[in-house]
């Protein structure tokens, strides 16, 4: 029990030391709540070519053995719409370092490997992560992230036969505590 407590408290204490070493963030002209740069993010659209579909691990890879081109479990995606939205709601003081984020991945398509390859935009579902964190200093962030189960859409919410692996998605439900380091400068 003490080792677990030490394993949780040690990173927090080290983050506090790093925070104390960083530059002053209290000198700013931003508004206290919801400054002009509160939201940051990006959106991305991906297309997977035939014979290279996105597999969210909802159907057995051998789904063709359970109906061929007419297999009920056809949740291998052709399209993915994803992105990140990050909110930093405080503009002044120590709370300025705190942020919240969401990272959804929407999957679309109707394919069965080695049996059915279509360009169908049928909605499969969404896998997402959300959480919060704090900027520590010198490019480091402390983050807590929640990864819920894959959420299916429409007629694909029920069991789709023997090839259906359930709603767990690639990794199931889990929470992570971590540190992220940013480095370098982007060139546009």
Secondary structure, 3 states (H helix, E strand, C coil): CHHHHHHHHHHHHHHHHHHHHCCCCCCCCCCCECCCCCEEEEEEEEECCCCCCEECCCECCCHHHHCHHHCCCCEEECEEEEEEEEECCECCCHHHHEEEEEEEEEEECCEECCCECCCCCCEEEEEEEEEEEEEEECCEEEEEEEECCCEECHHHHCCCCCCECCCCCCCCCEEEEEEEECCCCCCC
